[in-house]
Amino acid sequence: MNLITAKALKKRFRDREVIKGIDLEIEQGHILALIGPNGAGKSTTISMLMGILKPDAGSVTY
């Protein structure tokens, strides 16, 4: 059973596309780690998954 499902998430700030289409499934009882360099979109992705930021395209279901 999936706890969170994200499909084709996209986010743009002004003229810069920062998230270019993320598909993600997080199953109940699993641990997720996002790793990458500064500016890779980790915090933006988590903010969209938590409902703090609204994605410009795609969907998040719980």
N, CA, C and O atoms as CSV, one atom per row, in Angstrom:
chain,resi,resn,atom,element,x,y,z
A,1,MET,N,N,0.842,-1.179,0.000
A,1,MET,CA,C,0.000,0.000,0.000
A,1,MET,C,C,0.889,1.245,0.000
A,1,MET,O,O,1.795,1.367,0.825
A,2,ASN,N,N,0.623,2.174,-0.936
A,2,ASN,CA,C,1.401,3.405,-1.016
A,2,ASN,C,C,0.864,4.442,-0.045
A,2,ASN,O,O,-0.339,4.693,0.020
A,3,LEU,N,N,1.771,5.034,0.702
A,3,LEU,CA,C,1.423,6.109,1.616
A,3,LEU,C,C,1.319,7.429,0.857
A,3,LEU,O,O,0.391,8.207,1.076
A,4,ILE,N,N,2.284,7.680,-0.045
A,4,ILE,CA,C,2.298,8.884,-0.882
A,4,ILE,C,C,2.647,8.481,-2.310
A,4,ILE,O,O,3.567,7.695,-2.532
A,5,THR,N,N,1.915,9.018,-3.269
A,5,THR,CA,C,2.224,8.811,-4.682
A,5,THR,C,C,2.291,10.170,-5.360
A,5,THR,O,O,1.358,10.968,-5.266
A,6,ALA,N,N,3.393,10.426,-6.039
A,6,ALA,CA,C,3.565,11.663,-6.803
A,6,ALA,C,C,3.722,11.285,-8.271
A,6,ALA,O,O,4.482,10.380,-8.615
A,7,LYS,N,N,3.000,11.985,-9.120
A,7,LYS,CA,C,3.060,11.713,-10.559
A,7,LYS,C,C,3.348,12.996,-11.323
A,7,LYS,O,O,2.614,13.979,-11.213
A,8,ALA,N,N,4.416,12.971,-12.090
A,8,ALA,CA,C,4.790,14.057,-13.013
A,8,ALA,C,C,4.841,15.422,-12.339
A,8,ALA,O,O,4.376,16.409,-12.909
A,9,LEU,N,N,5.402,15.491,-11.123
A,9,LEU,CA,C,5.494,16.766,-10.414
A,9,LEU,C,C,6.435,17.711,-11.141
A,9,LEU,O,O,7.538,17.333,-11.536
A,10,LYS,N,N,5.982,18.944,-11.311
A,10,LYS,CA,C,6.802,19.989,-11.919
A,10,LYS,C,C,6.630,21.267,-11.119
A,10,LYS,O,O,5.552,21.565,-10.606
A,11,LYS,N,N,7.732,22.019,-11.028
A,11,LYS,CA,C,7.689,23.304,-10.332
A,11,LYS,C,C,8.623,24.274,-11.025
A,11,LYS,O,O,9.737,23.923,-11.413
A,12,ARG,N,N,8.148,25.501,-11.172
A,12,ARG,CA,C,8.911,26.559,-11.837
A,12,ARG,C,C,8.923,27.780,-10.911
A,12,ARG,O,O,7.901,28.127,-10.319
A,13,PHE,N,N,10.075,28.419,-10.793
A,13,PHE,CA,C,10.204,29.692,-10.103
A,13,PHE,C,C,10.677,30.702,-11.134
A,13,PHE,O,O,11.793,30.612,-11.647
A,14,ARG,N,N,9.811,31.665,-11.431
A,14,ARG,CA,C,10.040,32.648,-12.494
A,14,ARG,C,C,10.317,31.927,-13.800
A,14,ARG,O,O,9.459,31.180,-14.272
A,15,ASP,N,N,11.480,32.122,-14.397
A,15,ASP,CA,C,11.772,31.494,-15.691
A,15,ASP,C,C,12.595,30.219,-15.560
A,15,ASP,O,O,13.072,29.686,-16.561
A,16,ARG,N,N,12.767,29.727,-14.342
A,16,ARG,CA,C,13.614,28.543,-14.108
A,16,ARG,C,C,12.765,27.341,-13.686
A,16,ARG,O,O,12.049,27.386,-12.686
A,17,GLU,N,N,12.864,26.279,-14.465
A,17,GLU,CA,C,12.176,25.029,-14.121
A,17,GLU,C,C,13.064,24.269,-13.136
A,17,GLU,O,O,14.140,23.796,-13.502
A,18,VAL,N,N,12.604,24.151,-11.873
A,18,VAL,CA,C,13.439,23.543,-10.841
A,18,VAL,C,C,13.119,22.060,-10.615
A,18,VAL,O,O,13.997,21.292,-10.221
A,19,ILE,N,N,11.891,21.664,-10.857
A,19,ILE,CA,C,11.498,20.258,-10.792
A,19,ILE,C,C,10.910,19.913,-12.152
A,19,ILE,O,O,9.949,20.544,-12.592
A,20,LYS,N,N,11.477,18.922,-12.815
A,20,LYS,CA,C,11.143,18.673,-14.216
A,20,LYS,C,C,10.313,17.415,-14.446
A,20,LYS,O,O,10.328,16.869,-15.549
A,21,GLY,N,N,9.601,16.951,-13.447
A,21,GLY,CA,C,8.732,15.792,-13.641
A,21,GLY,C,C,9.166,14.608,-12.803
A,21,GLY,O,O,9.865,13.722,-13.294
A,22,ILE,N,N,8.765,14.584,-11.566
A,22,ILE,CA,C,9.151,13.511,-10.645
A,22,ILE,C,C,7.987,12.544,-10.468
A,22,ILE,O,O,6.857,12.958,-10.208
A,23,ASP,N,N,8.273,11.259,-10.610
A,23,ASP,CA,C,7.333,10.193,-10.264
A,23,ASP,C,C,7.906,9.478,-9.057
A,23,ASP,O,O,9.082,9.112,-9.041
A,24,LEU,N,N,7.069,9.279,-8.042
A,24,LEU,CA,C,7.567,8.730,-6.783
A,24,LEU,C,C,6.458,7.980,-6.069
A,24,LEU,O,O,5.319,8.445,-6.028
A,25,GLU,N,N,6.781,6.828,-5.506
A,25,GLU,CA,C,5.843,6.087,-4.660
A,25,GLU,C,C,6.550,5.765,-3.354
A,25,GLU,O,O,7.636,5.185,-3.353
A,26,ILE,N,N,5.932,6.141,-2.249
A,26,ILE,CA,C,6.475,5.849,-0.928
A,26,ILE,C,C,5.510,4.895,-0.248
A,26,ILE,O,O,4.355,5.237,0.006
A,27,GLU,N,N,5.988,3.710,0.042
A,27,GLU,CA,C,5.133,2.702,0.673
A,27,GLU,C,C,5.134,2.863,2.184
A,27,GLU,O,O,6.115,3.315,2.776
A,28,GLN,N,N,4.035,2.491,2.789
A,28,GLN,CA,C,3.899,2.559,4.235
A,28,GLN,C,C,4.977,1.708,4.892
A,28,GLN,O,O,5.208,0.567,4.489
A,29,GLY,N,N,5.640,2.266,5.910
A,29,GLY,CA,C,6.680,1.543,6.634
A,29,GLY,C,C,8.060,1.660,6.021
A,29,GLY,O,O,9.018,1.120,6.574
A,30,HIS,N,N,8.195,2.354,4.885
A,30,HIS,CA,C,9.491,2.522,4.232
A,30,HIS,C,C,10.083,3.878,4.578
A,30,HIS,O,O,9.366,4.796,4.974
A,31,ILE,N,N,11.381,3.995,4.427
A,31,ILE,CA,C,12.099,5.242,4.670
A,31,ILE,C,C,12.598,5.768,3.331
A,31,ILE,O,O,13.106,5.007,2.508
A,32,LEU,N,N,12.452,7.064,3.117
A,32,LEU,CA,C,12.885,7.699,1.877
A,32,LEU,C,C,13.987,8.697,2.195
A,32,LEU,O,O,13.883,9.451,3.162
A,33,ALA,N,N,15.037,8.707,1.392
A,33,ALA,CA,C,16.099,9.704,1.501
A,33,ALA,C,C,16.290,10.347,0.132
A,33,ALA,O,O,16.412,9.653,-0.877
A,34,LEU,N,N,16.315,11.658,0.106
A,34,LEU,CA,C,16.617,12.395,-1.117
A,34,LEU,C,C,18.018,12.968,-0.960
A,34,LEU,O,O,18.295,13.698,-0.009
A,35,ILE,N,N,18.894,12.637,-1.891
A,35,ILE,CA,C,20.253,13.153,-1.831
A,35,ILE,C,C,20.584,13.859,-3.138
A,35,ILE,O,O,20.051,13.519,-4.195
A,36,GLY,N,N,21.453,14.827,-3.055
A,36,GLY,CA,C,21.878,15.568,-4.229
A,36,GLY,C,C,22.566,16.844,-3.816
A,36,GLY,O,O,22.547,17.212,-2.641
A,37,PRO,N,N,23.174,17.524,-4.769
A,37,PRO,CA,C,23.901,18.760,-4.457
A,37,PRO,C,C,22.947,19.909,-4.131
A,37,PRO,O,O,21.737,19.804,-4.326
A,38,ASN,N,N,23.516,21.000,-3.633
A,38,ASN,CA,C,22.737,22.208,-3.379
A,38,ASN,C,C,22.031,22.635,-4.653
A,38,ASN,O,O,22.613,22.608,-5.738
A,39,GLY,N,N,20.768,23.030,-4.513
A,39,GLY,CA,C,20.013,23.502,-5.660
A,39,GLY,C,C,19.416,22.414,-6.528
A,39,GLY,O,O,18.919,22.695,-7.618
A,40,ALA,N,N,19.456,21.166,-6.059
A,40,ALA,CA,C,18.950,20.055,-6.857
A,40,ALA,C,C,17.425,19.910,-6.787
A,40,ALA,O,O,16.844,19.181,-7.591
A,41,GLY,N,N,16.766,20.594,-5.838
A,41,GLY,CA,C,15.312,20.532,-5.729
A,41,GLY,C,C,14.802,19.630,-4.621
A,41,GLY,O,O,13.615,19.306,-4.589
A,42,LYS,N,N,15.670,19.222,-3.716
A,42,LYS,CA,C,15.253,18.327,-2.634
A,42,LYS,C,C,14.212,18.979,-1.726
A,42,LYS,O,O,13.164,18.389,-1.467
A,43,SER,N,N,14.487,20.173,-1.248
A,43,SER,CA,C,13.558,20.871,-0.351
A,43,SER,C,C,12.262,21.226,-1.061
A,43,SER,O,O,11.188,21.140,-0.465
A,44,THR,N,N,12.345,21.618,-2.307
A,44,THR,CA,C,11.145,21.929,-3.082
A,44,THR,C,C,10.273,20.691,-3.246
A,44,THR,O,O,9.051,20.767,-3.120
A,45,THR,N,N,10.897,19.560,-3.525
A,45,THR,CA,C,10.151,18.304,-3.678
A,45,THR,C,C,9.450,17.935,-2.376
A,45,THR,O,O,8.267,17.595,-2.387
A,46,ILE,N,N,10.164,17.996,-1.257
A,46,ILE,CA,C,9.562,17.672,0.044
A,46,ILE,C,C,8.427,18.646,0.349
A,46,ILE,O,O,7.381,18.235,0.851
A,47,SER,N,N,8.620,19.924,0.054
A,47,SER,CA,C,7.561,20.912,0.293
A,47,SER,C,C,6.308,20.611,-0.518
A,47,SER,O,O,5.194,20.807,-0.032
A,48,MET,N,N,6.477,20.140,-1.742
A,48,MET,CA,C,5.310,19.758,-2.549
A,48,MET,C,C,4.659,18.499,-1.998
A,48,MET,O,O,3.432,18.402,-1.973
A,49,LEU,N,N,5.453,17.537,-1.557
A,49,LEU,CA,C,4.893,16.303,-0.996
A,49,LEU,C,C,4.120,16.582,0.290
A,49,LEU,O,O,3.136,15.901,0.582
A,50,MET,N,N,4.560,17.581,1.065
A,50,MET,CA,C,3.906,17.922,2.328
A,50,MET,C,C,2.727,18.876,2.146
A,50,MET,O,O,1.980,19.125,3.092
A,51,GLY,N,N,2.556,19.409,0.938
A,51,GLY,CA,C,1.452,20.325,0.689
A,51,GLY,C,C,1.770,21.770,1.004
A,51,GLY,O,O,0.872,22.612,0.984
A,52,ILE,N,N,3.029,22.086,1.295
A,52,ILE,CA,C,3.428,23.461,1.573
A,52,ILE,C,C,3.473,24.269,0.281
A,52,ILE,O,O,3.025,25.415,0.248
A,53,LEU,N,N,4.011,23.676,-0.781
A,53,LEU,CA,C,4.045,24.294,-2.102
A,53,LEU,C,C,3.107,23.534,-3.032
A,53,LEU,O,O,3.009,22.308,-2.966
A,54,LYS,N,N,2.430,24.261,-3.883
A,54,LYS,CA,C,1.562,23.633,-4.883
A,54,LYS,C,C,2.382,23.380,-6.145
A,54,LYS,O,O,3.023,24.301,-6.651
A,55,PRO,N,N,2.374,22.155,-6.663
A,55,PRO,CA,C,3.094,21.902,-7.919
A,55,PRO,C,C,2.428,22.635,-9.081
A,55,PRO,O,O,1.211,22.823,-9.095
A,56,ASP,N,N,3.240,23.045,-10.054
A,56,ASP,CA,C,2.706,23.682,-11.252
A,56,ASP,C,C,2.025,22.664,-12.156
A,56,ASP,O,O,1.113,23.008,-12.909
A,57,ALA,N,N,2.463,21.421,-12.082
A,57,ALA,CA,C,1.851,20.330,-12.849
A,57,ALA,C,C,2.058,19.041,-12.062
A,57,ALA,O,O,2.934,18.957,-11.202
A,58,GLY,N,N,1.253,18.055,-12.365
A,58,GLY,CA,C,1.340,16.770,-11.681
A,58,GLY,C,C,0.424,16.712,-10.475
A,58,GLY,O,O,-0.359,17.627,-10.223
A,59,SER,N,N,0.539,15.605,-9.724
A,59,SER,CA,C,-0.345,15.405,-8.585
A,59,SER,C,C,0.362,14.644,-7.467
A,59,SER,O,O,1.299,13.880,-7.696
A,60,VAL,N,N,-0.122,14.883,-6.249
A,60,VAL,CA,C,0.334,14.144,-5.072
A,60,VAL,C,C,-0.909,13.587,-4.401
A,60,VAL,O,O,-1.850,14.324,-4.108
A,61,THR,N,N,-0.909,12.274,-4.158
A,61,THR,CA,C,-2.031,11.653,-3.440
A,61,THR,C,C,-1.496,10.954,-2.202
A,61,THR,O,O,-0.372,10.453,-2.187
A,62,TYR,N,N,-2.323,10.930,-1.163
A,62,TYR,CA,C,-1.950,10.336,0.128
A,62,TYR,C,C,-2.800,9.127,0.418
A,62,TYR,O,O,-2.635,8.492,1.459
